[in-house]
Amino acid sequence: MGCCASTQVEQKSNEENQQKGGEENQQNSADTKTNSPEANASEEKKESKNEETSIKAYDRMDNRITVHVIQGRHLEGADASGASDPYVKVTFLSKSNPDQPLEQSRTRVIKKTKNPVWNDGIVCEGIGIISDCQSITLEVWDYDRASKDDFLGAATITGTEVLHDLKKNKQNMRGSALPVWLPLKAKDNKDVGEIQVQVSVIEDANTLVIRDWTHVLELTIGEGIDLGKMPWFNNGHSKPYVRIEWGTQVLHTSKLTNIKNCHWNEKAYIFVHKENNASYYLQITVMDDSAKHEAFGQGVVSAKRIFENKEEEMFEKNVPLSKIQIELDKTLSASNLAAQETAAGECGILTVSAKLHAKDHVQARYYDAMVDHFDTNRNGQLEKEEVQKLLLSLDIPEDPDQFFRKYDEDANDIWSKTEIINMLKDYNFQRSPWMASVLENFLRAGGEATFDAHLMTGVTEPPKIGNERRIIKIKDRRTGLVIQENIPGYVWQALQLMYNSSSGRVFAKQMSSVLTKMSRDKGKEYDQKESAKEIPHFIELHNLDMSIMANKQVEDYATFNDFFARAIDPQSRPLHSPDNENIAVSPADCRLVLFSNIVESSIWVKGSEWTLANLLASRYAEVGEKLEGGSFVIARLAPQDYHRFHWPVSGTVTKITPIDGALYTVNPIAINQPVNVYTENKRCVIEIETGKDRFGLVIMIPIGATLVGSYYLFQKDGTKLEEGHEVRRGDVSGEFRFGGSTVLVLFQKDVVRFDDDLLRHSKEKLETLIQVGDRIGEKTIENSQP
């Protein structure tokens, strides 16, 4: 097998060869030298030498190898029933220390099957492990609770195969092979089934946390004024503190015990991007630690107001606190947020000040201060011993050697000026508690560093999934707010019944026919004229903005389903880069997650039969091979969303394949359970050929769900969508009737590069609230479809 990977290493010897070749051309001797056998042999030696140079470079990097164990088939039956309870043990063997594996881990156990679907990723990470990896063994075992586990078979991937594509693809930063089926061998070398795996290699894992920024926002929480307006606040037991949210970053002040004098005067330093974060809101909440962290006042400050201020100039604001629940998605309208900024402050006032420090200034001050404080030999660089002094001074709880190598990009045992500055791009470094301490001291000119300033503390709150999740948190891309989805009661009851109880999960499959009948009956009910009386309540429940609708009056809709599948004013959803067909856009107003490689989606989709073959059903035989290892988009529509879907790319519709099925809910609580929502629900596989110069084959799949008994496919002019139709990016392609649903989009391998913020949120298991026509990624530069 070939395992695609990559490297991006400057090769001085290669550049020198090119320069020498240019000089030889000027002397009219290049042709003779190039065509001679001696010259060809010399070039081969040079290429081999360059490969060795490349390997030595990434030997010093923090490499990562991931083995995605997807599924098995035709395994041996080890139980009395004729089936097995198989799991896979993955071992990364070392060349340098054969007796000590680089990593050893195992997948989960799949009960009673010969054709298991694991969708588990086993990761091996460390310095230089790519070249140190002798082989990767995959042993399939049958789990037995009462006795010793039974060996079923094994397969091996050699280290040479892992390195093969890394040498071939030197211009890419990372890569992965296509999924392959490996034969499993028993101890007697007999064939005992197959296992499907995919290997991903990243030569420098530190590149995964690089985040662009333009400024550092210095934020100060001052004092609370009139916080005693709330009666319970004066009970003498309150311990108020302030919670700050900027996107997914959460910080809080210390907790006070003197409620009559709420002076915090604490700072935070936040890395921001003035262009990308222009529509963000800083969310501020005063909490009470003595009342189970109850919030009694919330306020917002728009990033636009802060960014309008001159750099290094202080922005000051008295933030009014009110009872408005900003964290609910139904309060996200621009009018609500604007009103919140200028509210009367029914819960008091919080004084806030902010200052923007430009990137150039921060980098210069950071480098100068690092050298001033830690460069003992005054050579303008930091060596290992000096970095150890840095770690001790800042109380950084990391291994000194690993910390040093992490930022020693050229592996020469010295931090150069560029490497010191590049530390500021590290996403984790930006959010570390000691980074704030560094900036507090180093952004101030002159004076000794004390590292004891009054600083806010970072809080890590990973979103819960599956049956642990009682609320759904989503990230609004426009405002940067992390909010709670407003789940209608009928949806919540179904979710609780089916997925948050053991009996519900056991009988979920049996209940699918009940859900299907209920969905069809509800669809018929909402097609009746009497159903129009439900429209005003629905608008109020979800606080819908009627001004963006094509038909703005309730009376314009004959039935509830007509309203549910309403059109909107095209001006309210502008298409990103309308003249650039290399940009892929969101197919819907939705809550979106996406993955560069479909196998990575297993952190989100937990269906026990979740495979590309099961998703595409009958179409897999013809187009499945093209899409293996491809990129994957999940665009989930909640009931309150605009329920028409649009084309994410332009092209020709070559095939439309309806697939009948169940109507499970597509809510994340269900998706995060071992219920096969995407592979069993009613859906339609729509194949779009975009051309070799763009994205190649793209597949869009609208999926029905609970209370969505139907979808309709049509063109912009209202005519029925048919095979052979030309479609334009951003144009409407269909609609769902009542309920929430999902649109999936599949791209071929390595044809699209998704936007970093969307990838980051998805890896954090956080959906992003996004609008139809918004950019989600662009065609990769090196894309060339076969």
N, C-alpha and C positions, 0 to 999 in steps of 0.2 A: 504494500500500500504506500501511497505518497502522502505525507503530512505537510500541508502547506504552512509555511511560516515565513518570517521575514526579518530583515535587518536594515538599518540605516546608519552606516558607518562610513565616515570620510576615509578614503583610502589614498594616502599620499603617494604610495608607489604607483597606483593606477594613474593618477594625475601626471606624475613624472613621465610615465610611459607615453601618455598622450602628447605631452609637450615634446618629448624626444621624437615621436612620430612626425609631429609638425615640422621639426627642424630637418628631418630626413626628407620630407616631401619637398622642402625648399631646395634641397640638394639634388632633386630628381632621382633619388635612389630608393624611394619607398616601395615601388612596384616590385623591384627585384628582390628586396628583402622579404616582402610579404609573401611572395609566391614560392620561396625556397622551402624545402623540407626542414632545414635547420631553423628558419625563422618561425615556422609553424610550431616546431617542438619548443622553441624558446617562449612563444606566446602561451603555450599550454602550461609551462612551468610558472610563468608570471601569474596566470589565472589561479593556479594551485596555491601560489604564495599569497595572492590576494585573499583567497578563501581562508587560509590559515590566519592571516591578519584579522579578518572579520571575526573568526571564531575566538581568537584571543581577546578581542574587544568585548564580545558579549559574555565571555567567561567571567568578567568582573561585574556583570550586571545582575540585577535581581530578576532571574528568568521565571517564567511560569509555564507549565505544561498542564493542560486540562484534558482528561479523557472523559468524553461524554458517552456513558454506557446507555444506549438507547433502548434496545430490545433484543430478545432472543427468539429463536424458532426451532421447532422439531427437537426439543431437548429430550433427554432420556427421562422416563418415569421412574421415580425412586420410591414412591409411596404405594400402599396397597391399592389405592384408587387408580393407579396407572399414571398419575400426574406427579408433580414435584412442588416444593416451596423454594424456588431458586433465588439465590443472591449471587453477586459477583464480588470477588476479592481482587482488588487492583494493587499491584506492587510495582514500584519504580526501583529498579536495581541499579546500583552504582558501579562505575568502572573503578574508581579510586578505592572504594571500600566494599568489596563484594559481600561481606558478612553483615553489613548494615544498610538496609534499604533506604533510599532517599525519602520514600513515603510509602505507607501502606494503609489502605482504607477499603471500605466495602459499601455496596449499595444496600438499599432496603430489601426486605424479603417480599416476594410476590407469591401469594398463596394459591395452591392447587392449580397449576397450569404448566403446559409444555411450551407455551408461547408468551413469555412474560414481557411486559413493558415497564422498564425501570425509569428511564429519563432522569438519571442521576449523573452529576458531574463530580469527578474525583480530581482534586487539584494537588499538584506538586509545585512548590515555589521555593526558590533559594538562589544563592549566588552561583552562577556557572553550571546549573543543573542540566542545561541543554546538552552540552558536550560531555558531561559526566554521566549521563543516562545510558547505561549499557543496554537495557531493554525494559519493556513494560509487559508484565504478565497479567492475564485476565483469567482467573480461575472461577468456574461456575460450581457452586455448591448447593446441595439440597439441605435446607434447614430442618433439623429434627429436635424438637424440644426434649424428648425423652431420652435420646441417645446421641451418639456422635454424628455430626453432619456428614453427608455422603458426597464424595467428589463426583461431579458429573462430566467435567471436561475443561480444557484450557486452550488459550490462544496466546500468541506472543507478538509484540511489536518491537522491532529492534531499534536501538538508538540511532543506527544509520538511517533508518526510514524517517525518524523524527527530524534528523538534520537535513534530509534530502531537499525538501522544499525550501528550507531556510536558506540554503546556499543558492537555490535557483531564483529566489525572490528578494534580492538584497534591497530593493527600493521601497518595500513596504515595511511598516512598523510592526505589523502582526498579521497572523493569518491562520487559517484552519483548512484541513483537508476536507474532501467530501466524505459523507458517511459511507462506510464500507461494511460488508458482511465478511466476517472472518470465520473460517471453519474451526469448530471445537474438536479437540482430539482427546480421546480417553487415554489412560495409562498404557494401553496396548496399541496406541496410535490409530485406533478405530475412529472414524468420523461419528460424532455424537451430537450433531446439530450445528447451529451457527449463532453468532452474536454480532449485532450491529453496533459499531462504535464510530466516534468522530474525535479526532485529536486536534486541539487548538494549541498554538505556541505563541507566546509573547516574549520577545527577547528582553524587553525592559518593562517590567510590571509597573514601574514608577510612572510611566507615561499615562497610566489609567487614571491618575488623580490630578493631572494638569488641568488647571482652570484659568481661563483668561480673565483679566481685570484691567480697569483703567484708573481706579481711584481707591483709596482707603477712606471709609467713612468713620470719623471719630464721633461717637454718639455719647452724650452725657445725660443721664437721668438726674434731675435736680431735686425738687421737692414736690410734695403733694399739698394742694391747697383745698380747703373745705372738704376733705375726704369724709369728715364726720357727718355729712349730709345723710348718709345711709344709717338708719337707726341702729342696726345690729353692730355697726362699726364702733359704737361707743360702749360696748358691753365690758370693756376693760380687759378683754382677753385676746383681742385681735393681734395678729402678727403679720402686718402687711408687707408685701414685696411686689416688685414690678417685673412682669414677664414681657420680653421683647421677642418678636418674631419677624425675621426677614427671610422670606422663602421658607426653606426647610431648616434654617439655622434658628435655634432657640437659645436665648440667654435670660438670666434673671439676676436681679440684685440680691443683696443680703436681706434678711428678714428683720424688721424693726420691732421693738417692744414698746417704744414710746410713741403711741398713736397720736398724741397731741402735737408732735413735732416731727413730721414725716420728711426728714431730710436724708436723701440717699447720696447724692453727689458721686455717683459711680459711673464709670466709663466702659464702653465696649468699642472694639475696632472691627469693622466689617469690610471685607473686600467686595467691591461693587463694580459693575460695568455700566458706565453712564448711558450707553446706547441700549444695551440689552435689557437693563433694569429700569428704563425710563418710565414705564407704566406701573411699576411696583408701588406697593403701600407698605409702610412700616406699621405693624400692628402692636399696640401697647395695651397691656391689661394689668390692672392692679388686683392682686390676689390676696387672699387671707390664708396663711398657713395653718391657723388654728381651726379653720372651718373646712377641712379636707380640700384645701386649695380652691375654695369657691371664688369665682370672679365676681366682683361687684362694680366694676367700671371698665369700659373699653374705649379706646380711641385709636385713630389712625393719622398718619402723616404721609402725604404722597411724596414719592421719591422725586417727582417733577419739581416740587417746591424746593426741595433741598438742592437738587442739581442746578437749579436756576441761579443759586448763589455763586459768587465768585470763589475760586479756590483759596483756601486758607482764611476765608472770611467766615465769621461765626453766624450761623443761622439759629435763631431762637424762636420758640413757639410755646404758648400755653395750650396744651392739648386738652380739649374738653372730653370728659369721660361720661359715657352714657350706658344705658342698659341694652343697647342694640347688640344682638348676637351676630357679630361680624363673621364668626366662624361657620355660619350656615350658608350653603351655596345660593339659597334664594335671596340673600341680602347683598349679593355681589354686584348689583347694577351700579352704573356710574353715579346715578343720582343718589343712591343710598350712601355710597362712600363719600361723595362730596358733602352731603348733608351731615355726615358723621364728623367730618373735619371742622365744620363750622357750627356744631351743635352748642347749646347753651351750657352744657356741662352739668347735667342733673345729678351726677355722682361726684362732682368735684373737678379739679384741674390738676394736670401734671406738667411741670416745667421741663422742657426738653431743649437741648442745644445740640447742634451738629456742625461739623467742619469737614470739608473735603480736602484730602491731600492727594495731589496728582501722582501718577505712577512714577514718573521720572524723579520727582522729589523724594518719594518713599524709597525707591531703589538706591538713590545716591546716599541718603541719610542712613539707610540700613547697612549698606556696605561700609561706609566710613566708620560707623559706630562699631560694627563687628570687628573691623581691623583695629580700631582704637582700643577696644576692650580686651581682645583675645589674641591679636597678632603680636606675640612677645618678641619675635625676631625681626619685626618690621620689614617684611619682604612683600607686603601687600596681599598675602595669601594665608590660608589656614592649613596647618598640618595636623596630623592625628592627635598629637599631644595637646595642641591648642584647642581642638574641637572638644576634647575631653574636659578641658577647663570650662568651655561654653556649657556643656551638659551639666556640670556641677553647679555653675553659677545660676542657671535657670531651672535647676531641679527637673530636668527632662528625664522621664522614666523609660529610656530606651537603651538597648545594647549599644555601647560606643562604636564598636566595629561596624555593626549593621547600619547605624545612623550615618556614619562617615561614608560608607560605600554607597549609600542611597543617593547622595548628592555628588559623589565623585564620578561625574559622567564619563570622563576620558580615562578613568582607572589609573591615574598616575600618582596616587597617594597624596594629592594636594588639592585643596579647594581653591580654584582660581576665582577671580572677581566675577566672571560670568556664572560659575557654579554657585557662588554664594547668593547672587541675585536671583538665580533660578529657583532657590528654595521658596521664594515668595509665590511661585506658581502652583505649588503643591496644595491641592484642595484640603487635605487633612492638616497640613501645616498651617494653612490659613485659619482653620477653626480650632487649633490647639489652644489650651488655656495659657500656655507660656508665650505664644505669639503675641497676645494682647499685651503681656508684660514687656516684651521686647519693643513693641511699637510705642507704648506709652513712654518708655525711656528714650528710645532712639529718635523719635520724631521731634523731640525737644532739643534744640541746639544748646550745647554747653551743659555743664553740670555733671555730677557723677550719677551713674545708674544705680538705683536703689532696689528696683524690682519688687517694691512693696506698695504699689499704687492701689487705690480703691477701684477694683475692676469687677465687672459682672462675670458671672460664671456660665459656661456653656452647658447646655442640657441636651442629651441625646435621647430621642424618643422614636425608635423605629416603629413604623406602622404595624399594627397587628393584622394578621390575615386568618382566613378560615374560621373555624368555630370559636377562636379566641376573640374574634373581632365583633364588637357590639355596635360599632359605628364605622362608617367608611370615610377615611380621610383622603382628600384629593388636593393637588396643588394647582392653583389657578395660574396659568402661564402669563396672563395679562397683568395681574396685580401682584403676583408673587406670594399671595396669601395661601396658607394651608388651611383648608376648610373642611367642614363636615357636610357630607351629602344629605340632603333632605329626602329620606326614604318614606314613601307613602305607606300608610298602615297596612293596606292589603298586601303589599310586597313584603313588608317586614314579617307579617304573620306567616306567609308561605315559606319564607326563609327560615324562620324559627322552627316551624313544623318539620321541614324537610331536611335541614342541614345543621341545625344547632341542637339536635337531640339524637341519641343513638338509634331510637326506633325510626325516626324520620330518615336517617341515612340508610338504614337497612332496607326500608321499603320505598326509597326514592324512585327506583326504577319501576316498581309496580305502580307508583302513583303517576307516572308519566302520562298514562292514558287518561287519568282524571284531569290532569292539567291541560292536556290537549283538548278534551271536550269542553272544559271550562273556558279555555281561550276562544274556541270557536263560538260557543254560546255568547260570550261577552262581546265578541266581534259582531255578531248578528244584532245583539241588543244595541250596540253603539252605532249601527247603521240605520236605526229607526229615528224618525223625526223627534220622538219624545226625548231622546237622549241629549238633545241640544240644551236642555235645562241644566245639565251637569257642567257646562262650559264655564259659567261664572265662578262656581266653586273651585274648579281646577285652576283657573287663573289666579284666584286669591290664595289658594293653598301653596302655589309655587312662585307667587309674586312675579308673574310673567309680564314682560314689557311688550304691550300690544303695539307700540309705535313702530317696531321693526317689522311687523307683519305686512304681507302684501294686502290682506283684507283686515282692516284695523278694528272693525266693529263686530261684536259678538253676533249680531243679527245677520252678518254675512255668511254664517256657517249653518247649513241645513241640519247637520247631525254632529254628534260628538266626534265621530271618526273623521269627518271633513275637517274639523278644527284640529284634531290630533295630527293629521297629515298636512297641516297648513303650509303654505308657501310663505317665504319671507322676502322682504325688499332686498334685491341684490346689492344695493348700496351699503347695507348693514353687514355684509360679509364679503369684503373686497378680496379678490384673488391675489395671493402673493406672487410678485414677479410675473405679471400677465404675459410678458413677451419672452419668458425664458422657460422653454419646455424641458430643461434639465432639472427643474425644481419639482419635487414631489410634494403634494399638499394633503392636508387632512381630508378624509372623505366625508366627515360629518362634524356637527357640534357634538362633542363626545368627551369621555374620560378615557385617555389614551395611554397605552403602554406599548413599547416596541423593543425589538431585539435584533441585533446585527446578524445573529445566527438563530435559526428557529429552535435549535436544541436548547438554547439558553432560556427559552420561554417556560421550561419546566419549573422555574422558580415561581411562576405565576399560575400556570395551567396544571392542575393536579389530576386530570382525568386518568383513570387506570388504563385506558386504551388510546392515550393521546399520541398519535403518530401522524406524520404527513400522509401516509397511505390511507389511514382511516379517515382523515379530514377530506381528502380529495375523492375518496371512494372509487367509482368506476373510471374516473379521469386520471388516476395515478399511473396506470399502465402506460399512458401516452405522454403525459407531461411531468410525471413525478420526478424523473431523473434530472430534468432541467432545474427543478426547484429544491433538490436536496442541498442542505447547507445554506439555504437562502435566508433572506431577511424577512421579518415578520412584524406586522402591525395589528394590534387589537384596538378597535375604536368602539367603545361601549356607549350606548345611548341610554340614559335614564329616562323615565316617563316624562319628565319636565323639559327634555331637550327637543329642539327642532328635529322632526323625524323624517326628513328627506335626506338621502345620501347622494353624494356627488362623485365625479371621477377624480381620482388622485393623480392620474397621468392622462396624456392624450394618446390615441392609437386607434386600432381597428378591433372591434369585437369579433373574435374568430369562433368562439364556441360558448353556448349557454347551456348548462346542465343542471336542472332542478333536482334536488335530492329530498325525498320525503323523510320525515322523522318526527321525533318527540318535540315537546315545547318546554324544556327545562328553563328556569330563569337564568339569565346571563349575569346576574349580580355577582360581584367578587366572592361573596360568601359561598356561592355555589361553585364558581370556577376554581376556588382554592380547595375544593373537596374532591375525593376520588369519584366524581360523577362525570360521565363523558358528555359534557354539554356540547362542545364544538363538533364532536365526531358523531353525535346521535341526533342533534336537533335538525329540524327542517331548515334547509339552506339551498343556496344556488351558487354554483361555481361558474364565474364569468371570466373568460380568458381574453386578455387584451394584448395584442401585439403592437408594441411601441416602436419597433425598428432597432436594428443593430447599433445605430449611432446613439441610441438613448438607453432605455431600461430593458430592452428585449421583451421577453414574455413576463407580463404582470397578471396576477390573478386577484380578483376581488370577490369576496364571498359574503353576501348579506345573510344573516342568520336570524331565524325566528326565535321567539322566546315566550315565556309565560304571558298570556293575555295578548300576544302578538300572533294572531291566527293567520296573518297574510302579509305578504310584501308584493309590491308591484314594480315592474321595471319599465321605464319609459324614457323617451328622449326629451330634450329641452322643449320641443314644440308640442309635447304631450302624446306623440305617437308611440306605439308599442316598440320596445327595444327588440331588435332582431340581430341575428348573426350577419356580419358584413357591414354593420353600421360603423361609420367614423364617429368617434367621440372626442370631446375636447375637455381638457383638464379644467376642473371647476364647475362644469355644467352638471345639472341635476341628472341622476341616473335611475332614481327610484324612490319609493317611500315605504315606510312601515305603517301599519295600523296600530291600534291602541296597545300600549305597554312599552317596556324598555327592550332594546335589542342591541345587536352588535354587527359591525362590518369588519371583516378580516381582509388584510391585503398581504399578498406574498410577492416578494421580488426574488429574482435569481441571485445566486451567490456573487458577492462583491460588485454589484452594479449600483448600489446606493449607499451613501454615507449619511446616516441619520444625525440630526442635530444633537450636540453634546448634552444640552439640558434635558432633553427627552430621554436620552439613554441613561443619564445619571439618575433621574427620578425612577425609571423603570427598574434599574438595578437595586434601588432602595425600596422596591415594592410599593411605589407610590404612583397612582394614576395622575396624569396631567389633564386639567380641564382646558380644552382647546376648541377653536371654532373651525368650521368648514372653510377651506381655502387657505388656512394658515400653513406656512411652510413646516415640513417635518424632516426634509433632507434634500440631498441633491445627488445627481449622477456622479459616480466616482470618475476621476480624470482618466485612470488607466482602463476604464471599462471598454471592452471590445467583445461583443457577443459572437459566438460561433454561428 
